[in-house]
């Protein structure tokens, strides 16, 4: 693949994952993601997240809404209870591939000085 093609792939990767980058750009949402990852497949309820993150219930709900819109978080309903968990998404793969291309280009630049 030519350098120009790699740069085009990077641009396309950025466009495809823009929602994720914006969602993860907030420290509180990062904290929520980490808490959800610690909880595993079962997920967590909003009340548990408020305890873990030290955020108010409305703040956690607002952040979860943004994470859901970015397709980073899914909801599982069990009766009247709602459990939130990190949702595997194709965009994570796109982010990884984009980062790998960037890393390769940076390495080439460093070698060529």
N, C-alpha and C positions, 0 to 999 in steps of 0.2 A: 504494500500500500504506500502510495506517495505521501510526502509530508503534507501536501495540499489536501489530499483525501482525509488524512488524519485530523487536520484542523477542521475540516467540514464535519467530521464525526463528533469532534469535541463540541462544536457549535450546536449540532443537533441534539447531543446529549444534554447540554445545558437547557435547551428549550424544553425537552421532554421532561426534565426533572426540576424545573423551576419551582413548582408548587412545593416539592419536598424541601428544597433549599430554603425557601421562604419560611416554611413551617418549622424547620429545625434551626432557624436563625435566632430563635428566642430561647433564652436560658431556662425559662420555666417549662417550656414544651420539651426541651431536652431532658429536664428532670422527670417529667411525666413519662417520657419514652423509657428512660432508665428504670423507673419504678415498675412500669409494665413488663419490661424484659425480665426483671427480677422475679416478678409474679409468675412468669411462665405462661403456659397454654390456658390456664384457668382464668387468667385476667384479673382485673380488680374493679371494685365499685368506686364511685366518685368519693364516697366517704373515706375509703381507705387511701385514695390518692391525696385527699386533703391532709390527712395525717402524715403521709410520707413526704409530701412536698411543702407543707406548711403554708399552703395557699388556701384562700377562701373557697367555699363550694362553688359560687358563681364564677370565680376565676378559673377553677379547674374545668368547669363545664364549657366556658368560652374557649379555653385552650384545646380541649378535646374536640370541639366543633371544628377548629382549624385543622387539627391532625386528621380528623375523619375526612374532611374535604380534600386533603392531600393524599388520601387513601393510605395513610400510615397506621391508622387504628381502626379496628372493627369492633362491633358491638354484638354481644351474645345475650339474648334475653332468656331469663329463667323465671317464669311467672312474672312477678312485678319487679324483679331485680334485673339490673343491666350490668353486664361485665364487659370491661374494655380490655383489649389486648392488641399488641403490635400485629399488624397485618402484613404478611409477606406480600411483596408487590414486585412486578417486573421492573419498576423504576429503580429499585435497589440494584438490580443487575445492570441497568443502564448506567447508574452512577459509578459502579465498580469498573465497567468497561471504559467509561470516560476518564476516570482517574488513572487507569492503567496506561491509556494513550498519553495523557499529560505527563505521567511519570517517565515514560519512555522518551518523550521529546525533551524533557528537562535533562535526563541523563545524557542524551545525545549532545545537547547544547553544552553541558559541562565538559564532556570529552573533547568537543571541538573548540572549546575555549572561546 
